[in-house]
Structures are given as C-alpha cells and as structure tokens.
C-alpha cells in the first residue's frame, strides 16, 4: 500500500489496478458526500451518450462516477468498481471465460479513452479490465491505494486471478484470518480475504487518508454507516470501512509510516 501526502502521478504496468469507479442512482447525493469527505472536486463531461463524472484531488483524477439508469437491473446496488490495466482487453476477456469467468460487458470502446470489458470471476465478484489512458496512477492522500477481494472461495479466486493476470498469490502473516497478497511482479497488486458474513463477493477499494479515525468520524457525521470501526493492521497501518450515503461500500487507510504522534490512532 504505497501512500504519500501530496498527489503525484506514477507509471504503472499491465496487471495493476488503474481506476476506481462509483456506480450510483443519485450522483448529486454521492458527489456531495465525497467532495465534503475527501476534498475531491468534480469534473463532469457531457460529450458522450451518458454524462461521466471524474473525481479530482489537487487537479489530478482519482476516480470516476456513472449514473445507473433504467438499463441497470433493479437488484444491483450502488457500488465502487475497479479496473485493472491490460495490454490486450479482447484476448484477456476471452481468457477470462476460458478460466471460468463470465462477461458482463464484452470488449468495447470507452469513448476516446481506450477499451474495456467487465468480467464476473468464478466466485461472483465483478472486475473490469482496461487499456488506454496515460498509464499512470495517482498516489497520495485522497487517492485509491489498495483493492481487496472479499470472496467465499479463496482457492478458486486465486486460481482465476493468477492465471488471468500472471499474478502470484502469497500468504500474509499480518492477520489472524487467512489473507492473500497478489503480487504483480515485485509489486503488491491487491489483496484477498475470505468472507465470514452474508453477502456477495466483491472488490473493496481503499482510499489513502491522513487520519483514519478523523475521516471515519467525519464520514458518519455526513451520513455514512461504519461497517468496520477504525482498526489496526499489525505492522501495516490503520483502516476503517463504511457504507456511504447512497449505499456503496468503501474503505480508508493510513500507513504506519504516515502516522505521527498519538492522534492518528495507530498503536
């Protein structure tokens, strides 16, 4: 989980998470929540078939938002989705189906930005792949710093993602519960843990913040519901998970190297 105070753009390679996108039915309510919580600004483009909102931090793009229209099934809740960079979207989409995944959205153009596809993995979690853009990620407070798969079958999911993206799956010793870190070469790509609760497998995105406890408190004051109270990850940092005001779940994180004094809450 590489984090820093000021936003900067860093080069990425294929197999790296490259974008996080909020799908909601009430874009105004969601936008008001996140701008107030993280200090993000909003830039909405109306040039395409559907308006697209880009969240920015310090002028840098850190995430997106789309409106769920009548074409979306009513039982699909608001959610944060994530994209992984790919060198060949079409070939990877085909490989995903061969590995037991299913295509929610076949390979297609993302306006002038590039090409993408949306995949459901064999355990039911949805992930998107993308080729295009400037091949750089924002890094710093207010940007996404980690993505974590919550699944009911870690073995099946591990086989799928390691074969699809060429990741390596390594067991982590930082938690009492089994936890897997996916490695993209020598870099940490994402994590995975087993669900011990009722729900649908999904990917959870983490936003880097200066102080988890302060941000979690502010989120609740803005109307969010805390799913996981601010907690330590031994030797790593501190995190919390909450459901925002439109029903999407998101996590926040502060690394140990960023903690100063007693105010951050890390022990």
N, C-alpha and C positions, 0 to 999 in steps of 0.2 A: 504494500500500500504506500506508494510514493506520494508524499504530500509536501507542500510548502505554503508560505503565507501569500505571496503575490502570484497572480496568474501569469503563466508563461505557456508557450506552445512548444510541445516536444514531438519529435518524429516518432512514428510508430511503424510496425511491420505487420504483415498478414498474420492473423490469429490473435490480434489484440482487440480488446473492446474499444470501439471508436465513437460510440454515440449512445445517448440515453434519451428516450422519447416518451412523453406522457400522453396517453390517450384518454380523453375525458369528454363528457357531455356538456359540462359547464366550464368553458375556457376562461370566462371572466372571473369566476369564483376561484378557480385554480391559480390563475395568473396573479390575482390579488394576494393569495396566500404565500406564494413562493417569492414574490418580489418583496413582501414585508418580512419574510423569514430570513432569506439569504442575501437580500440586497440585489437580487438579479434585476435586470431591466428586460423589457420585452420589445422584440422587433418582429412585426407581423407582415408577411408577404402575401399579397392577394393576386399574384400574377397567374397562379395555377388554377386547376379545377376546384381546389379547396384551399382556403387560407391556411398558411403554416406559420406557427409562432416559434421563434428562436429565443431562448433564454440566454442572456449575456451577463458576464461578470467582468467589470473593468473593460468593457468593449469587446471581450472575447466570447465566442459562442461556447456555451457549456451544456446545452440540452435543447430539446425541441418539444413542441406540443401540437397535437392534432385534435380536432373535434370528432367525436364518434357520432356519425349521422345515422339516418334510418337504415343504412345498409349493414350496420353492425348488429349482430344478434343481441336481443334484449338481455340475455343472461350473461353477457360479457361485461364484467365490472370495469370501472376506471382502473388504469394500471400504468406503471412505468415499464416500458420495454427497453431492450438493449440490443445493440448492433455490434457485430464482430467483423473486422476488416478481412476481406478476401481478395485474392488475386484473380479469381475466376468464379463469379457468382453462379453461372449456369452449371458448370462442372460440379461445384460444391453442392448445389441443390440436388442434382442427380445422385451424387454420392450419399447425401443425407437420406434419401428414400431407400437406397440400397442397404443402408445400415439400420433401417427400421424406423426412420423418422417419416413425417408426413409434411407435405407442402400446404401451408395455409394460404400462401400467396406466391405463385410461381415467379420466376425471374422476370423483372420488368424495369423500365427506366424510372428513375427518381427525378423527374423533371430534367433539369440540366446538370444535376449534381452527380449523377452516376447511375449505378444499377444495384438492385437489391432483391432479396427474396425473404420470405418468412417461413420458418420451419417449426414444427412441433416435434420435440425429441421423443424417444420411445417411452419416457415416463410421463409425458404430458405437458412438460414445460415448453414455452414458446421462446424462440430466439430468432433474431434476424441477422442476415449477412449482407455486407455492403462493399462495393468497390467504387471509389471515386473520392472527391474532396481533395484536400491538400495533404492527406496522410500525416496529420498532426493532431495531437490531443491537448486539451487544456490541462494544466496542472497547477494546483494551488487551492486555497480556501474558496469554497463556493463552486468547485468543480467535482465531478464524479471521480472517485479514487478507487473504487472496488466494485465488483459484481460477484454475486454469490448465488449458487444454485441451491434451492430448497427442494428436496426430492424425497420420494418414498422408496427409491431403489438406487442406491449409490453405485452398485456394481454395474447395473445396466446403463446408467447415465455415464459412468466413467468410460465404459467401452465405446459408447457412441461418440463422446466428445474427443477422446484421444485419437480415435480413428478418423474422425472428420477433420479436425484441425491440426493433428500432429502434436497435440499437447502431451505432456507426461503428467501422470497423476501421482502426487506424493502425499503421504500421510503426514498430518501436522500434529505436533505434541503440545499445542498451545491451549487445548480444550479438553475437558473431561469427556466430552462426547466425540465420537469419530468425526474427523474433519479432513477434507482433502483439499490440497492446493494444486491447481492446474498450472503447469509450467509451459510457457511458450519459449522454447529455447532456454536461456538462462534467466528469463524474466518471469515474474509472477503474472499469470493471466487472469485468474479468478479463483473462487473457492467453491466448496460444496459441502453441505451437511444434510443429515437425514432429518426429515420432518417427524416430530413427535406430537403432532397436533392434526386436527381435521383440516383439510384444505386441499387446494390444487397445487401441484408442483409448479414452481415459477422461479424466475431470476429476481434477485433483490439488489438494487443499486444503492451504493453508499456515497454520500456527499461529504467532502472534507470540510470541517469547520474548526474554528479556533478553540471553541469550548463546547463540548458535548452537552454538559449539564445546562449551561445558559441557553443554548439553542433549543434543547428539548423543552425547557420551561417556556420559552417564547412560543414554540410550536403549539403547546397546549393552550396558551393564552389566546392564540389566533384561531383556536377551534379544533386542533388536531387531537387524536386519541393515541396515547402511548401504548404500544404493544409490548415493548421491552424497555424497562426503565434504564437510565444510564448505568452501564456496567463495564467492568474492566475485562480486557482480553489480556491475560498474563503475558508480559514481555512484548506486547504489541501496541496497545493503546486502549482507548475507551470508545464505546459506541452506544447508540440507542436506536430503537425502531419505532416508527409511528405511522398511523394512517392519517392522511391529510384531510382537508375539509370536503373533498369530493370523493373520498373513498379509496384512493390509491396509497399503497404502502411504500415507504422509503426509509432508508437508514442514514445515520450521520456518524462520523468517525473523526477522532483526533488521535494522532500517533504519539507515542511516548516521547519522541524526540521534539515534539512541539509543545509539550507540557512544561509550564513554568510556574513554580511556587505551588501553593496549596489550593488555588482557586479552580484548577481545571477538573479536579475530582479524581484524577488517576492516583492509584495507590502503588 
